[in-house]
Amino acid sequence: MKFTIFQESRIGKRKTNQDRLAYCYSRDALLLVLADGMGGHLHGEIAAHIAVQYITQTFQREAQPLLYDPPLFLSHTLMSAHHAILDYALDKTLPEPPRTTVVACVIQDSHAYWAHAGDSRLYLLRDQRIQTQTRDHSRVQLMVDQGLLDVKSAAVHPGRNRVYSCLGGTLTPQIEFSHRTLLHNGDTMVLCTDGAWGPLGNEGIAKLHGTNLLVSVPKLLSRAEELAGSNCDNLSILAMTWHNEAPAGLSDVVSTQTMALTDFTTQMDSFEQLHPSNGAAMDLTDEDIERAIAEINQAIHKFSK
């Protein structure tokens, strides 16, 4: 496999960052995953962290170096992550389980498979335009589908952040799966939270195609922050450009050809990295962080086989 990849998450104007994102690859398979936690103090981000960490760890166990069945992998990992979040809430005796959106994509044999719940999006960019994108599981999207709202009105509707499908919460998630999709040379896949796609719109996201992602993703996040202003939400983008042949003059292309069958490379911020010890983002002591990490690992361990 050959690809260029970059991810970044920013806190925006919020007190804490409840977004989580990661990528992981073996010699022959690549996982992209992103989640946007919802809920009260700390718990929303723990739901997102459980989801991303569980999906990533399961990929590391099963992609040896290929997944046997990518759609089945997405189905069982997303549902198991949902149940791990519920188990966490039960252990903590929370009045209601925390929730998180999720979008995950597996690429192997030059084909992409993805699944999502909620309004975190996946875009497939080709020929300077959006080839396809996920459909939000939100009340506003339903109103658009029914002709009750146009796209411009939906962007400013007060209920635009209300989703009806997610991991965690009290309802079983409605997970939507893609078709098996062949990737073309130069295709760019973008996973992003609503804090990014909301201010930028589809036209803004489409500008990532054909660019150096290591430069263009930070610039696009800065533009989203500028457009959102004082109401800026957490915002995250994970972008990957697929290469059939490594383009000349580009030094940041990942080639997995020489990786051992059992090797993995993973990029995911740890809980400690997201909560610096100076406490600037959130009033958490070192003991609070250590306890949160232990609770996350305990919830994941019960559903890891």
Buried (B, 14 or more C-beta within 10 A) or exposed (E): BBBBBBBBBBBBBBEBBBBBBBBBBBBBBBBBBBBBBBBEEBBBBBBBBBBBBBBBBBBBEBBBBBBEEBBEBBBBBBBBBBBBBBBBBEEEEBEEBBBBBBBBBBBBEBEBBBBBBBBBBBBBBBEEEBBBBBBBBBBBBBBBEEEEBEEEEBEEBEEBBEBBBBBBBEEEBEBBBBEEBEBEEBBBBBBBBBBBBBBBBEEBBBBBBEBEBBEBBBEBBEBBBEEBEEEBBBBBBBBBBBBEEBEEEEEEBBEBEEBEEEEBEEBBBEBEEBBEEEEEBBEBEEEBBEEBBEBBBEBBEEBEE
